[in-house]
Amino acid sequence: MSRLHLYTAFHCNLAFSTIERGAFPAVIERCYWPILRLAEDGFPVAIEMTAWTLREVKAIDPAFVLRLTELLYAKKIEFIGSGFSQAIFPLIPTEVNRWNLESGMRHYTEILGRRPEVALVNEQTFSRGLVDLYKAAGYKSVIMDWNNSHKYNNFPKEHVYFPQIAKGLSADIEVVWSHSIAFQKFQRLIHGGVSVEEYMDFLSTHHSNDEERSFVLYTNDAEVFDYRPGGEEVKKAEWARIREVLSRIREDERFSLSTPGGVSELFKGNPKAGHRLSLESTETPVVCKKQDKYNPARWAVAGRDSVHINTECYRVYNNISRLIEAGALSPDEAEEYKELISDLWGSDFRSNTIDEKFQYFQNRLGWLKTETERLLKRTPVIAGGALSPAFQTGEPLVHGAGRPAKRGAVITRAENSLLISTGTVEAEFLPSRGFAIKKTAFPGVFDKPLIGTIPHGYYEDIRLGADFFTGHLIHVARDGKKTTDLKPASAEITENDASVVLEAKMPLDIGFLTKTYEISKTEPSISLSLKLKVNGLLASSLRLGIFTFMPGSFDADTLWYESINGGAGPERFYLKGKTLSHDEPVSQSVTASSCLGATDGRVRIGDACKALEISTDKSKLFSVPLLKHMELAEEGKSFLRLQHSVGEVDDTAWWVWRGVNEITFKIKALKGDGK
């Protein structure tokens, strides 16, 4: 009889957001030792730890690491790697991800005497460019979620039963599947929500009488058995129940127990394995695990003020990079700082983080920021470097309709519009709508406006029955109250040799907003700065850097977008025939369904002959892009909009803003396809 080869990988994470340091010994004893005891008794199992967790375990309980090493050399257990810290790679600068993986490998080798060959993708959050990084770090396989990889790609369902190949940018890597439904089903079984008979029936649906297959039992947290992070005491002997279930499976001739590496070896050369697949998709360029409420915006712009801690991490990363480039750090110092910034980018500081861990984070981040700034000040090459100049302003200008402005700009005023033409940019604004952009063209690149406002009534589809502006702000409180800056305002216009600057100030229900446009005279670009002062803004949805793309100005057949999502380079996705809705809420309590990483601060959108690049400095204020795209076949029209989020709501969101936050977006037109 053919068998279904079932594998496990228990994820061990002492950085878990709700586990206090004082509980570490209990977690090791109650949750980690039982895994080794399963291996000792002949159950094939795999265990995964970040190098940070492995190092902590060794310091607390060296006997555990000694026994783990013995079992590894006896080939009774498989060790799965991941990196130095559990971090959401698609939201983090590429170089930090490289540091994280390299440091992890170094510690694994030093502590265990070997390099793991299989990596568990952190929080199962994946982008295509990460494949190249895992491969360069020395991994041969990764474990990644099937359900969300398959969701939009529609490759054959039978692929789940065999290791396949995940496409990267310039390298590929084997993928062994995790499975959100399967690991949730296993948790329910062990917690008593599903009977053993029901569970065996579930497994039997994946068995085939005609062929050997593999399938996952469990690839998730070890700390949820005989323990509840941040919760009640458990007295259910859940690891004993796991042992009973594994025994029942082992006794059933339809099944065989294995490990991720075991099934990788077993199915080498199998014609149903090894197909090259894209795990990401146009709809979901950053793939995550479980249901849609569990998406990358969770760690980007929710949590305990993730926006500001991500901002600070970008600033410190920039400091470290400049110090390394200047040769101002010794090799040991450089490694120490690389490990520390990798640790500080850990996902568990950005979710349901307890006070103790958040204080640890703040102390470590504060020290690293202070220390790197101190070193920069004493490094002449860096300290003397020029910073980007602030907007330079001259005297206010008053122009008649169509009259040339000083130094060449033309400003035209009408009843409800203000047109500024610099030769390289033609930008029309709506004073009655907070100086939202009515339309902006870049004559040297394309003769039609590329971004602007789509008026109510342009679309017949009632889903788009509204005005869609550009350059504004949208805030939605938890109670659903909506605030925008789309109201009458006045502005001061100044001019210098390089640009025309428009500044508008306006009170809002949530605070006070200063909006500044800089329209270039020297290149096809315009920048938008938003400075928002608030006194007590609670966790909510806050989106700005909103750009509506003008229908008909881009070729629908060749329309694309691209960004770097923590990986080795830009990832391009074509939009024809695709529907994206990153901005739409998953539920009343989860306000975004996905996002891009755009980890170098840039998103490009274009077609075969032109592109717009929208960029922002994440070390000034962190944000993530949200895309929306719809094709309306009956109308022969499409809708494309880019928003940037600096705040969203989900079950982790717990933040209050006080003071001033400022962010700038630069929009630059490019000839060709942006390459």
Buried (B, 14 or more C-beta within 10 A) or exposed (E): EEBBBBBBBBBBBBBBBBBBEEBBEEBBBBBBBBBBEBBBEEBBBBBBBBBBBBBBBBEBBEEBBEBBBEBBEEEBBBBBBBBBBBBBBBBBBBBBBBBBBBBBBBBBBEBBEEBBBBBBBBBBBBBBBBBBBBBBBBBBBBBBBBBBBBBBBEBEEEBBBBBBBBBBBEBBBBBBBBBBEBBBBBBBBBBEEBEEEEBBEBBEEBBEEEBBBBBBBBBBBBBBBBBEBEEEEBEEEBBEBBBEBBEBBBEBEBBBBBBBBBBBEBBEEBEBBBEEBBBBBBBBBBBBBBBBBBBBBBBBBBBBBBBBBBBBBBBBBBBBBBBBEBEBBEEEBBBEBBBBBBBBBBBBBBBBBBEEBBEBBBEBBEEBBEBBEEBBEEBEEBEEEEEEEEBEBEEEBEBEEEEEBEBEBBBBBEEEBBBBBBBBBBBBBBBBBBBBBBBBBBBEBBEEBBBBBBEEEBBEEEEBEEBBBBBBBBBBBBEEEEBBBBEEBEBEBBBBEBBBBBBBBBEBEBBBBBBBBBBBBEBBBBBBBBBBBBEEBBBBBBBBBBBBBBBEBBEBEBBBBBBBBBBBBBBBBBBBEBEBBBBEBBEEEBBBBBBBBBBBBBBBBBBEEBBBBBBBBBBBBBBBBBBBBBBBEEEEBBBBBBBBBBBBBBEBBBBEBEEEBEBBBBBBBBBEBBE
